[in-house]
Amino acid sequence: MLKKIYLSIISVMFVASCATTTPMTSMTYAELELKASTLSHKLDVNIVEFDPGFYGNDEAARAAGVWPELRRAESRKFAVNLSRALNESNAFSAVSVTTSSEYLTDIIVTGKIVKSNGEDIHLQITAIDSTGVRLINKKLYKHRTSEFFHANIRNKGIDPFDAIYRGVVGDIIEELAKKRLADVELVTDLRFAKQLNESQFYDAVESSPCPKANCSTKYELGFIPANNDPMFLRAQNVQLKDLAFRNEMQKHYIGFSDQMDDSYKIWQKAALKASKSKREAEAQAATQALVGVLFMAAAASSASKSDYGAYDPSAIVAASLGASLLASAVGSSQEAKVHESTINEVSESFDGEIAPKVVEMEGLQVKLEGNIENQFNQWQTVLADIYESESSQTKEFEVL
């Protein structure tokens, strides 16, 4: 009996000492571009600002170990990082970060931050094309980086979690290779036209609502207008203006990401060390607790032969040491918050009012004001007016 217990103790300690997390592996951008070269069309992509992944008020988030303002900043930064990866693959046409999944395009990508602590990032990603097919369905992407990544001069300018974004891009490309992309593009155009003119395009797309959870309404081609149909051309002209507006908004997202980048990298390095220390302390404490239990079992079985009876002091020492290490690790995480004010200021600036935009064209002038979400929402309300002001020929359009 004692021999088995002591062997178990040795095994537990050995496994704990060897435990590692395998980094995520993904295709390189060159490999992604090669894979994408087989696609028949380059589709447009909208990436919705990620769900920060915490609920309730800020106090509840902090109690759960989440820094609210940082996580909100990450929800935009990670979306921008993914947009850069999509562009880098050269597999897509226009890639935009937006504030809502309601903004129609060929592919909508949504995500939730499940974990982000400088050392690990876990993202839950869903990608749906305009026909309602889920290219990615709530898939969890995980990656752990190390201090060696930051120390390697060759990694300068590279995001330590770039493998996650390349993994998402690779999965989307793989699913698109199985589809008729011209049909996806046409469904997008017809759904957009139907939004602008329901009576004219009511039968252009047939929809089938999904009765189950975790699925989407399916859209199929119905009536297909002629290429020279003036009403359809008018809708496509408005679609181009919508794309121009979204492209303009990308300047704000990219500027936001770049502005917080230096402080975020400093936080990330500090948080990585704190997270690693905490994780190792927790693992050691858990191992010591288990070893303590095994020691207690050994002591109990040999109480008649031991001066200590069932209370083996080695287990008590192990538990105390584990608690001490864990407290130390939690305390060191305070070092990771030294740049809190900088990141908070950048976030507040982004959430505040941005410069008003004036949309001008023949017979129509629209001024959009407020923060980026308000301007996106205002823009959606004027698309129908733009459609009405359009003719079958494209007029001059400019976002000032």
N, C-alpha and C positions, 0 to 999 in steps of 0.2 A: 504493500500500500504506500509506504513512504517513498519507495523508489519511484513509483508511478507519479507521485505528486512532484517530486524533485525534477523528474524529467519534464513534466508539464511546465514547471517554472522556467527551466532552461529554454524550452521551445518558445514560450511566450516572449521571453526577453530577446531571443534571436529574431523572431518574426518582427517584433517592434523595431529593432535596430535596423532591419532591412527594408522596412515599409517605405515605398516611394509612390509618387503619382506620375504616370506616364504622360509626357506632354502631348498635346494634340498634334497630329501630322496632317498637313494639307498640301495640295498641289501648289507649285510656285506660280507666279503670275505668267511666266512664259508658258508653262504647261496649261494654265487656264485659257490663255489666248489661243493656243493651238487647238484645244478642245472646242473653244467657241467658234473657231473658223468653219466648223461644219454646220453651224446653224444657218438656216435660210434667211432669217430676218433678225434685225437688231430691235428689240422691244424697249419701250420706255418703262422706267421703274420709279415708283414713289416709295420712300422709306418714311414711315411715320415715326415721330419722336418716340423713343422707347418708353415703356412703362417703367417708372423708377423702381417698382417692386416692393414698396412699403405702403402700408395702409394706416389710417388713423391720423392723429396729429403728429407734429414734429417731436413732441416729448415721448410719445409711444415709439416712434422710430428710433430715437436715441437710446431708449431703454432696450431696444432690440439690437443695438450695436450698429445702427445705420446713421450716418451723418446726412441729414435730409437735404441740405443745400448742395452738398457735393453730389449726392445721388441724382438730384434733379439736373445738375450740370452734366453728369455722365450720360443721362438719358438722351441728351442732344449730341454730346461728343461722340458717343458710340454709334449713333445713327450716321453722323458725318463720316466716321471711320469706315463704316460699311459702304457708304456711297463712294468713298475714294477707292475702296477695293473693287467695287463693281465697275467703276470707270477704268481702273488699272487693267482689268481683264480684257478690255476692248470688246466685250461681248454684247454691250447694250447701247442704246441710243442716248436718250436723255435720262439722267438719274437725278432725282430731286428728293430733298428732305422736306416733309410737310408736317402740319399739325394734326391731321385727321385722316383716317382710312376712307373717309367719304369722298375724297378727291380722286376721281376716276382716272385710271391709266391702265396700261397693259398688265403690269404686275404691282401688287401692293405688298410691301414687307412690313410686318409689325414685330415687335420684340419686347421682352420683359427682362429686366436685370434681376436675376435670381441671387447672384452673389458677386460682389466686387470689393476686394480688400487689399489691392495692390499686388498680392501674390496670386490670387485666383480670380478668374472671371467666369461666371456661368450665365449664359444668355439663352432664353427660350425664344425661338424664332418660328414665325409662320409666314409663308409666302403664298399668295393666291393670285392666279391670273384672272383676266377679265371674264373668262368663261365660267368662273367659280371653282375651278380645279385647284386643289391645294398642292402646290409644288413641294412645300415643306409644312408639316403639320405639328406645331408646338414641339419641335425638336430641341433638345437641350444640348448646347455646345459648351464644352468645358476646356479650360486651358490653365496651366500653372506655369508661371515664369520663375526665374531664379535671379539671385544677385549676380551670377556670372553673365547673364544677358546684358545687364546694364554696364558691367565692367568691360565687355568686349567692344573695342573701338569700331569694329566692323558693323555693329548694330546701331551706330549713330543715325538718328533720323528715322529709325524703324520702330513701329509700335510693338511693344513686347507681347501683345496679344493679337498680332496681325494674323496668326494662324486661324483664329476663330472666324475672322471676316473672310479669309480665303476659303475656309471650309463651307461657309454659307454660300458664297459665290459658286463654288464647285457643285454643290448640291442643286442649285437653281439651274445651272447650265445643263447638268445631267438630265434633269426632268424636262427641260425645254427641248432637248434633242429628241424626245419621244413624241413631240406634238407638231401639229400643223400650225406654225407660227403666223402664217398669213391669216388664218381664221381667227386667231386670238386678236390680232391687230384690227381686223374688220369688226369683230364684236365690240371692241373698245370704241371704235369710231361710231358705230350704230347706237350703242348705249349712250354715248355722249350726245349724239343728234337727238335721241329720244328724250333726254333730259331737257333739251332746249325747246323741242317741238313735239309734244306727246301726240297730238292729233295727226301729224304728218308721218311719224315714224312708230306708231303704236304697234304695228305688226313686224317691225324690222328685227326684233329680237324676242325670242320666246324664253320666258323664265320659269323655272321649276324650284319653288322654295324647298329647302331641306327640312324634313320633319324632325331630324335628330340633332343632338348637340354635337359640337365640334365638326360641323360641316357647313357648307356655304350654298347659297342659292346658285343654281346652275343656269347658264345662259347659252342658248343655241341660236344660230342664224335662222331668221325667218325670211321676210321680204328683203331683198337686196336691191337698193336703188341703183340706177345707172350711174356710171362714173361722172357723167356730165349733168346729173340732176342738180338744178340750181339750189334747191333747198339743202341737199347733202353737201354741196360745195360750200355753202354758207356756213354750215355747221363745222366743216373742216377748217375753214378760215378762223372761226372763233377758237377752235381747238389749238391752232398755232399761237394765237394770242395768249391763251391760257398757259401754254408751254413757255412763252417768253416771260410771262409774269413769274412763273415758278423758278425759272432760271435766274431772274433778278433776285429773288428771295434767297437763293443759295449763297449769295455774297455775305448775307448776315450770318448764316449758319457757319460758313467757313471762317469768317472773321471772328466769331464767338469762340470756335474751337482753337484757332491760332492764338487768340488773346489769353486764353486760360492755360495754354499748353505748357509753358515754362513752370508755372506754379504747380500744375497738375503732375508733372514729371517728378518734381521734388517731393510732393506728397506721396506719389506712387512708390518711390524708392524707400522713403521712411516707413510707409505703411507695409511694404513688403517685409522689411525686417521685423516689424512688430507682429505681423501676421505669422511669419515663420516661427518666431520665438513663442508666440502663444500656442500655435499648433503643436510644436515640439514639446512644450511644457504639458499641454493637455494629453498628448500621446504618452508622455512619460508618466504623468499622474495616473492615467488609466491603466497603464502597464503595472505601475507600482501597486495600485489598488487591487488589481487582479492577483498579482504576486502575493500581496498581503493576505488576500483571501485564501490562497493556496497554502501560504505559510501557516495561517490559522488552522486550516484543515489538518496540516501536518502536525501542528502542535497539539490539536485536539486528539488526534489519533495516538499521540505519544505522550499525552499528559502525565501518565503515570511514570514516565521516564525523564520528564523535563522539570526543571526548577521553576519554569515560567508557566506551566500548565497550558491553558488555551490562549494565553495572552502573550504572543510572541512579540517582543519589542521591535523586531525588524519590520514587522508590518506597520506598527505605529510610526516608526521612523520614516518608512516609505510614504505613508499617507501624508505626514507632515511636510516632507520634502516636496511632494507633488503639489500640495496646496501653496507652498511658498513659491515654487517656480511659476505656477499659474498666476498668482497675484503679481509677481514681478513682470510677467509678460503683458498682463492687462495694463499695468501701470505704464509700461514703455510705449504703449499705443498712443499716449498723449503726445509723444514727439511727432506723430504723423499729422497733427492738427495745426502745426505752426503756420501753415499758409491758408488757414480757414478764411481769414478776412479777405485775402486777395481773390480767392475763388468765389466767395459770396458776393463781392463787389461786381465781378464779371457777370455772374448770374443775374444780379439785380439790374444791371445795365441792359442785359438782353431782354429781360422780362418787362423793362420799362418801355416807354414810347421810342420807336425808331422814326427816322425821318419820313414825313408824309410823302406819298407817291401820287403823282398826277398821271392818269391814263388819258391820253388824248388821241382822238381820231376824228374824222369828218363828222360833224354834227353831234359829237359826244365828248364830254370831258368829265372824268370822275376822279375825285380826290379820296385817297385811302389814308386813314390815320390810325394811331394807336400802336399797340405792340404787334408782334408778328402774327400771333393767332387772330387778332382782330382784323388785321389787313387781309389775311387769307379768307376769313369769313365774309368780309365786305366784298371781296373780289368775287366770290361765288354768287353773291346776290346780283351783281351787275352783268354776269355773263349773258343772261337772257336779253338784257337791254342791248348789249353789243350785237347779239345775234339779230335782233330786230333792225338794228341800224346798218347791218351788213347788206351787201348785194352779192351777186355771184362772183364778183371780182374782189380781190384782196385790196383793202385800202391801207394807207400808211398807218402804222401803229407804233407807239413809242411809250415806254415806261420811263418817266423822268425822275 
